[in-house]
Amino acid sequence: MKLWDKGIEIDKQIENFTVGNDREIDIHIAKYDVQASLAHAIMLESISIITADELKDLKKGLKELADDIENGTFVIEPSFEDVHSKIEWELTNKLGEVGKKIHTARSRNDQVLVALQLYYKDNLRLINSKVKVLFETLLNLAETHKDALLPGYTHLQVAMPSSFGLWFSAYAELLIDDVYVLNAISKVVDQNPLGSAAGYGSSFPIDRELTTQELEFATLKYNVVAAQLSRGKSERSIASALGGLCNTMARFAMDVCLYMSQNFGFISFPDELTTGSSIMPHKKNPDVFELIRGKCNKIQALHSEMLLITNNLPTGYHRDFQLLKENIIAAFEDIKDILDIFNYSIQQVIVKDIDLNDEKYQYLFTVDSINNLVVEGMSFREAYQKIGGQVQEGTYKPDLGKQHSHVGSIHNLSLDKIRDKFPLK
């Protein structure tokens, strides 16, 4: 069954190509299509397109479908083009003629669009909650290991003293920036497109404010052309926001892989969280974090894909938009898994004691030594040259006792301030 079926048999090769794997992808938006169909039915009854009894029947039919989706028994068979045609067929099969009325005053275009917007809204909210969990884990780790010093690097060269408290809380605070962007994107998708039909509205006296209220959108996408033009624009914005979050996690995962290596040896994990080699029995590989890094880098490429699919398309709907669904939905599903496994794994990190008296760290405190001389009255430039000369001559002796007291430094992490910054929404 196809919503656009006019009784003409379509070439099977053409059908297979145009349908693609929509049936598999549409499972993710099935419950949202049911939600939107219910709101649409309520609106149709309010403008006397359907009767109160017909609305009652539609509510019952849609509730049964929602239960099937929730229970995992809802299936989109190969005879259906997509979830939208499957749902309409089920309603017609169960309810008769009233099932055929559900599509009145809407197009598959705005049907897809509103289901996707609801999916995006719901999953952005879920991702935010998972980011908050990881954020709290990192701050707790920062508190636990705040006194454990760690060499800091620039250009991958030993630079200045850092700490595990500084490292964990750095990534926690970066997550706040990612949430700021995710919240901004949530506002972009929190606009009801239902009623835009094929992109030019309807001659029916539909009540778009009613469906906005029923679906709990913050506002309408008032202009019907703008509603259709948002297809692609929303996905580009989402891909950019998800990519920013993935950039944070990929960099953190890279640090984990680096710090686990024998050449650094700063951290480890329980054996059951690592994998081995088929020929080297000593190996403890950070496969989880390597896969996190790879998956996050893949998602960061998504914005380019969304941009190139939709770039310079003229006003109106185009079938190109079908190609947006698969990878944007896959990105949402992957990020939820990534956040869960990152949080699960990093909680079990083993922080090692690092001997900062080791020769390779002997210049870690040169800046502190310069600062000591400045405090004693020497100019910074003269102090810099003096310590630099000692380094060159091999006579430099570090001072390991200098305190870094300013806000956000080793000995003043300001974890409470960072925690307070996390957006409540």
WOMOSUL-V53755 format. One record per backbone hydrogen bond with DSSP energy under -0.5 kcal/mol. NH is the residue of the N-H (numbers start at 0). CO is the residue of the C=O. Records with the same first field share a line. If there is no record, write none. Layout:
BEGIN
NH->CO / CO
END
This chain:
BEGIN
4->1
8->6
14->10
15->11
16->12
17->13
18->14
19->15
21->18
24->20
25->21
26->22 / 23
27->24
28->25
29->25 / 26
32->28
33->29
34->30
35->31
36->32
37->33
38->34
39->35
40->36
41->37
42->38
43->39
44->40
45->41
46->42
47->44
48->43
49->43
54->50
55->51
56->52
57->53
58->54
59->55
60->56
61->57
62->58
63->59
64->60
65->61
66->62
67->63
68->64
69->65
70->66
71->67 / 68
72->67
73->67
76->74
79->76
80->0
85->81
86->82
87->83
88->84
89->85
90->86
91->87
92->88
93->89
94->90
95->91
97->94
98->95
99->95 / 96
100->97
101->98
103->100
105->102
110->106
111->107
112->108
113->109
114->110
115->111
116->112
117->113
118->114
119->115
120->116
121->117
122->118
123->119
124->120
125->121
126->122
127->123
128->124
129->125
130->126
131->127
132->128
133->129
134->130
135->131
136->132
137->133
138->134
139->135
140->136
141->137
142->138
143->139
144->140
145->142
147->144
148->146
149->161
151->159
153->156
156->153
158->151
160->363
161->149
163->147
164->144
166->162
167->163
168->164
169->165
170->166
171->167
172->168
173->169
174->170
175->171
176->172
177->173
178->174
179->175
180->176
181->177
182->178
183->179
184->180
185->181
186->182
187->183
188->184
189->185
190->188
191->218
195->192
198->195
199->195
200->195
205->203
207->205
210->206
211->207
212->208
213->209
214->210
215->212
216->211
217->189
218->189
220->191
221->219
226->222
227->223
228->224
229->225
230->227
232->228
233->229
235->231
236->232
237->233
238->234
239->235
240->236
241->237
242->238
243->239
244->240
245->241
246->242
247->243
248->244
249->245
250->246
251->247
252->248
253->249
254->250
255->251
256->252
257->253
258->254
259->255
260->256 / 257
263->260
264->260
265->258
266->258
267->349
272->269
273->270
274->284
276->279
280->278
282->279
284->274
286->284
289->285
290->286
291->287
292->288
293->289
294->290
295->291
296->292
297->293
298->294
299->295
300->296 / 297
301->298
304->300
305->301
306->302
307->303
308->304
309->305
310->306
312->309
320->317
321->318
322->319
323->320
324->320 / 321
325->321
326->322
327->323
328->324
329->325
330->326
331->327
332->328
333->329
334->330
335->331
336->332
337->333
338->334
339->335
340->336
341->337
342->338
343->339
344->340
345->341
346->342
347->344
348->345
349->267
350->348
351->265 / 349
354->352
355->353
357->354
360->357
361->358
363->360
365->362
368->364
369->365
370->366
371->367
372->368
373->369
374->370
375->371
376->373
377->372
382->378
383->379
384->380
385->381
386->382
387->383
388->384
389->385
390->386
391->387
392->388
393->389 / 390
394->389
395->389
399->397
401->398
404->402
407->411
408->405 / 411
410->403
411->408
417->413
418->414
419->415
420->416 / 417
421->417 / 418
END
